[in-house]
Amino acid sequence: MFLMKKRLLFVDDQTMVLEAMRRLFQPMSSEWDMAFVESPEKALEVMAKVPFDVVVTDMRMAGMNGVQLLEEVVKLFPKTVRLVLSGYADPDLILDCVGTAHQYLSKPCQAQELKDAINRASELEQSLQDEPLRQLLARLDKVPTVPSLYVELMEKLQDPEIDADAIAETVLKDPAMTAKILRLVNSAFFGLGREVSSPTDAVTYLGVDTVKSLVLSIHAFSQFNDARLGTFSIDALWTHSQTIAGAAKEIAQAEVAGPKVMDEAFVSGLLHDIGKLVLASNFPDDYDAVMQESGGRTSALLDAERRTFGADHAEIGGYLLGLWGLPGPVVETIALHHQPAKCPRKAFGPLAAVHAANGLIHSCESKSDATAEELDLDYLASLGLETRIDSWRAATARMGVN
């Protein structure tokens, strides 16, 4: 059967960048028809003549910027998937992307990463056709933004010669963040068995990726400290999120998944329920009613969220954090941790680790049978992992699952 190629339009006002992208994505020419233009105005002109499935734009350009371009695309070509590919992560501009961009990707971006983002965004566009969800996004006043410290860390990490002292020096620029990281590192959660008194020690003992994840997650939660949350407890959510992060990393380690998957499982666990915080801070009374209606049952909570808001906390969290330029597997895990079977990839990764950790933790907390509601056993069976649950219980015992 003949399959139509996807048509992609790349927009950047730097000719050398466009040429670099042309070379980088040339191996995808069997699957994509690609066009490259040097201005938003030219992009709109070209799109008026030929339909495109996907537009990929830089953020900072002379005249019209990437957000303004995507706002026009939303109005004129609403079915086009909209991605930002930029080396500049301005928190305010990223916030402006809410409702216009499907995902924010950071340069440099590999072809497979962009392909995965396009596939996820295409699926998300189907969800965004739902008017209640569009209305919900438009009503959000309090949205988590990417911390400038995290952006600076990402820039530092582009240098292969970077060392622990340089990373620690960057963290020290934010004294409040430094204090929170050291407090957490010295808690029972990490169980290092010795006192860590400096950011350099924290980077040395935990690793750069874990410290980076802590910066991201602590900032995401701290933005809501002064919000009115009704009966929703931000402290309880932070404690739960730490537990899921630790358990997910233990499960990934038990599956010998490698450092990258373990780190992605950890940060996904820390942020997996950020959508609950977004909903509770923007609609405290409504979210109180949702929690009361659900009676502590996960499936009931998801159903109540969808009826009340048009989307559940996982979908909202995955969409909003997708605008941060986080790795695709992390965004996917946050969005699908309650519905992992929707993921087209059938292999162990951070999604399986977080789904399993969340199910085991919830069943332990509620003294219920995890297999009855919290775990998708068919999904785990499709990965050949249905016999691993007892081993995961043992691996995560230190996190409080037994």
C-alpha positions in Angstrom: 0.0 0.0 0.0 1.3 3.4 -0.9 1.8 5.8 2.0 1.8 9.5 1.5 4.9 11.3 2.8 4.5 13.9 5.6 5.2 17.4 4.4 7.4 19.4 6.8 8.2 23.1 6.6 11.3 24.3 8.5 11.5 28.0 9.4 14.7 29.8 10.6 16.1 33.2 9.7 19.7 32.0 9.7 20.7 30.5 6.3 23.5 28.4 7.8 21.1 26.8 10.3 18.7 26.0 7.6 21.4 24.3 5.6 22.6 22.4 8.6 19.0 21.1 9.2 18.7 20.2 5.6 21.8 18.0 5.9 20.8 16.6 9.3 17.3 15.5 8.2 18.2 14.4 4.7 18.1 10.7 5.8 14.4 11.2 6.5 13.7 12.2 2.9 12.1 8.8 2.2 9.5 9.6 4.8 9.3 13.4 4.7 8.9 16.0 1.9 10.8 18.9 3.4 10.9 22.6 2.6 13.1 25.2 4.2 12.3 29.0 4.4 14.2 31.9 6.0 11.3 33.9 7.5 7.9 33.5 9.1 6.4 35.7 6.4 7.8 33.4 3.7 6.4 30.4 5.6 2.9 31.8 5.6 3.2 32.6 1.9 4.4 29.0 1.1 1.7 27.4 3.3 -1.0 29.4 1.5 0.0 27.7 -1.7 0.8 24.1 -0.5 -0.6 22.3 2.5 2.0 21.1 5.2 1.4 18.5 7.8 4.1 19.9 10.2 5.8 23.3 10.7 9.0 23.4 12.7 10.1 27.0 13.6 12.9 28.7 15.4 11.8 31.0 18.3 13.8 34.2 18.0 13.7 35.7 14.5 13.7 39.2 13.2 10.3 40.8 12.9 7.7 38.0 13.6 9.0 35.5 16.2 8.2 31.8 16.4 5.2 32.2 18.7 3.6 34.9 16.5 4.1 32.6 13.4 2.4 29.7 15.2 -0.5 31.9 16.3 -1.1 32.6 12.6 -0.7 29.0 11.7 -3.4 28.1 14.3 -5.8 30.5 12.7 -5.1 29.8 9.1 -4.0 26.1 9.1 -5.4 24.6 12.4 -4.7 21.0 11.5 -1.0 21.6 11.0 1.2 20.1 13.7 3.3 22.9 15.3 6.8 22.5 16.8 9.4 24.9 18.1 13.0 24.0 17.5 15.2 26.5 19.2 18.5 27.0 21.0 17.0 29.7 23.1 14.7 28.8 26.0 13.2 32.1 27.2 10.7 31.1 29.9 8.3 33.9 28.9 8.3 32.9 25.3 7.8 29.2 26.2 4.8 30.2 28.3 3.4 32.1 25.3 3.6 28.7 23.4 0.7 27.3 25.5 -2.1 26.5 23.1 0.0 27.3 20.0 2.9 24.9 20.0 2.6 21.1 20.4 6.2 20.8 21.7 9.3 22.8 22.3 12.5 21.0 21.2 16.0 22.2 22.0 18.8 22.4 19.4 20.7 20.3 18.5 18.0 17.8 17.7 18.5 14.4 16.1 16.3 13.1 13.3 14.8 10.3 15.4 14.0 12.8 18.2 12.2 15.0 15.8 10.4 12.1 14.3 9.2 10.9 17.7 8.1 14.5 18.6 6.1 14.7 15.3 4.4 11.4 16.0 3.5 12.5 19.6 2.4 15.9 18.4 0.2 14.4 15.7 -1.5 12.3 18.4 -1.9 15.3 20.6 -3.4 17.3 17.8 -6.2 14.8 17.7 -6.8 15.5 21.4 -6.7 19.2 20.9 -9.5 19.0 18.4 -11.6 18.5 21.6 -13.1 21.9 22.3 -13.2 21.4 26.2 -9.4 20.8 26.2 -8.8 23.9 24.1 -10.9 26.0 26.4 -9.1 24.5 29.4 -5.7 25.6 28.1 -7.0 29.1 27.4 -8.2 29.3 31.0 -4.9 28.4 32.7 -3.4 31.4 34.6 -0.8 29.5 36.6 1.5 27.4 34.4 4.9 25.9 35.3 7.8 27.6 33.4 11.2 26.2 32.8 13.8 27.6 35.3 16.6 29.8 34.0 19.0 27.8 36.1 18.0 24.6 34.3 18.5 26.3 30.9 22.0 27.5 32.1 22.9 24.0 33.2 21.8 22.6 29.8 24.0 25.1 28.1 27.0 24.2 30.3 26.5 20.5 29.6 27.1 21.1 25.9 30.7 21.4 26.9 32.2 17.8 27.0 35.0 19.1 29.4 32.5 20.4 32.0 33.3 19.2 35.5 31.5 18.9 38.9 32.9 22.2 40.2 31.6 24.1 37.2 28.1 22.6 37.6 28.2 23.3 41.3 29.2 26.9 40.7 26.1 27.3 38.4 23.8 25.8 41.1 25.3 28.2 43.7 23.9 31.1 41.8 20.5 30.3 43.3 21.1 30.1 47.1 17.5 28.9 47.8 17.8 26.1 45.2 21.2 25.1 46.7 19.7 24.9 50.1 16.8 22.7 48.9 19.0 20.4 47.0 21.4 19.9 49.9 18.4 19.3 52.3 17.0 16.7 49.9 20.3 15.0 49.3 20.9 14.6 53.0 17.4 13.2 53.6 16.6 9.5 54.0 15.4 9.5 50.4 18.9 9.2 49.0 20.4 7.3 51.9 23.9 8.3 51.1 25.2 7.4 54.6 27.3 10.6 54.9 26.6 14.3 55.1 26.8 16.2 51.8 27.7 19.8 52.6 28.4 21.4 49.2 26.9 21.4 45.7 30.2 19.9 44.4 29.7 16.9 46.7 26.1 16.6 45.6 27.1 16.5 41.9 29.9 14.0 42.6 27.7 11.6 44.6 24.4 11.9 42.7 25.7 12.7 39.2 25.0 15.7 36.9 21.7 14.3 35.5 20.2 13.7 38.9 21.1 17.2 40.1 19.7 18.6 36.9 16.4 16.7 37.5 16.2 18.1 41.0 16.7 21.7 39.8 13.9 21.2 37.3 11.5 19.5 39.7 12.1 21.7 42.8 11.5 24.8 40.7 8.4 23.3 39.1 6.9 22.7 42.5 8.1 25.9 44.2 6.2 28.0 41.6 3.0 26.9 43.3 4.0 27.5 46.9 1.8 30.7 47.2 -1.1 29.4 45.1 -4.5 28.7 46.7 -4.8 25.0 46.4 -8.0 24.2 48.4 -7.5 20.9 50.3 -4.8 19.7 47.8 -1.4 19.2 49.6 1.7 20.2 47.6 3.9 18.7 50.3 2.1 15.3 50.0 2.4 15.4 46.2 6.2 16.3 46.5 6.7 13.4 48.9 4.8 11.0 46.6 6.7 12.2 43.6 10.1 11.6 45.2 8.9 8.1 46.1 7.8 7.4 42.6 11.1 8.8 41.2 13.2 6.6 43.5 11.1 3.5 42.8 11.1 4.0 39.0 14.9 4.3 39.0 15.2 1.2 41.1 12.9 -0.7 38.7 15.0 0.6 35.7 18.1 -0.6 37.5 16.6 -4.0 38.2 15.9 -4.3 34.4 19.6 -3.3 33.7 18.2 -0.5 31.6 21.3 1.7 31.6 22.0 5.2 33.0 20.0 7.1 30.4 16.8 5.2 31.0 17.3 5.4 34.8 17.8 9.1 34.7 14.7 9.6 32.5 12.7 7.4 34.8 13.8 9.5 37.8 12.9 12.9 36.4 9.6 11.5 34.9 8.8 10.2 38.4 9.4 13.5 40.0 7.2 15.3 37.5 4.6 12.6 36.6 1.8 14.3 38.6 2.6 18.0 37.9 -0.7 18.2 36.0 -2.6 17.7 39.3 -0.8 20.7 40.7 -1.7 22.8 37.6 -5.3 21.8 37.9 -5.5 22.4 41.7 -3.8 25.8 41.5 -6.0 27.1 38.6 -9.3 25.6 39.8 -9.0 24.8 43.5 -12.7 24.5 44.2 -13.3 22.3 41.2 -10.4 20.1 42.0 -11.5 19.6 45.6 -14.8 18.3 44.2 -13.0 16.0 41.8 -10.8 14.5 44.6 -13.8 14.1 46.8 -15.8 12.4 44.1 -13.0 10.0 43.2 -12.7 8.6 46.8 -8.9 8.0 46.3 -9.4 5.6 43.4 -7.1 6.4 40.4 -9.6 5.4 37.6 -12.3 7.4 39.3 -10.0 10.4 39.6 -9.1 10.3 35.9 -12.8 10.0 34.9 -13.8 12.9 37.1 -10.9 15.1 35.8 -12.0 14.4 32.2 -15.6 15.2 32.9 -14.8 18.4 34.8 -11.9 19.8 32.8 -11.9 18.0 29.4 -8.5 16.3 30.1 -6.8 14.4 32.9 -3.8 15.5 34.9 -1.4 13.3 32.9 -2.4 14.7 29.5 -2.2 18.3 30.8 1.2 17.7 32.5 2.6 16.0 29.4 1.5 18.7 27.1 2.8 21.6 29.3 6.1 20.0 30.1 6.5 19.1 26.4 6.9 22.9 25.9 10.0 22.8 28.1 12.0 20.9 25.6 12.4 17.9 27.9 13.5 14.6 26.2 10.7 12.8 24.3 10.6 9.7 26.5 10.1 12.0 29.6 7.2 13.9 28.0 5.7 10.6 26.8 6.0 9.0 30.3 4.3 12.0 32.0 1.5 12.0 29.5 0.9 8.2 29.4 1.8 6.9 32.9 -1.8 5.9 33.5 -2.4 4.7 29.9 1.0 3.1 28.8 -0.7 0.9 26.2 -1.2 4.0 24.0 2.6 4.1 23.5 3.4 2.6 20.1 6.9 1.5 21.3 6.9 -1.9 22.9 10.1 -2.0 24.9 11.1 -1.4 28.5 11.8 2.3 29.2 11.0 5.1 31.6 7.2 4.8 30.8 7.1 1.1 32.0 9.3 2.0 35.0 7.1 4.9 36.2 3.8 3.1 35.4 4.9 0.1 37.5 6.3 2.3 40.3 3.2 4.4 40.5 1.0 1.3 40.5 3.0 -0.4 43.2 3.2 2.7 45.4 -0.5 3.5 45.1 -1.6 -0.1 45.9 0.7 -0.1 48.9 -0.6 3.3 50.1 -4.2 2.2 49.7 -3.6 -1.4 51.0 -5.2 -2.7 47.8 -4.3 -5.3 45.2 -2.2 -3.5 42.6 -3.2 -5.8 39.8 -6.8 -5.0 40.3 -6.7 -1.4 39.2 -3.3 0.3 39.3 -1.2 -1.8 36.8 -2.0 -2.5 33.1 -1.1 -6.2 33.1 -1.8 -6.5 29.4 0.7 -3.8 28.7 3.3 -5.4 30.9 2.6 -8.7 29.2 3.2 -7.1 25.8 6.7 -6.2 27.0 7.3 -9.7 28.4 7.4 -8.2 31.9 4.3 -9.6 33.7 6.5 -12.0 35.7 8.8 -9.2 37.0 6.3 -7.5 39.4 7.4 -9.4 42.5 11.1 -8.6 41.7 10.1 -4.9 41.4 8.4 -5.0 44.7 11.7 -6.3 46.2 13.8 -3.7 44.3 11.6 -0.8 45.5 11.3 -2.0 49.1 13.6 0.8 50.2 11.1 3.3 48.9 8.4 1.9 51.1 6.8 -0.7 48.8 6.5 -4.1 50.4 
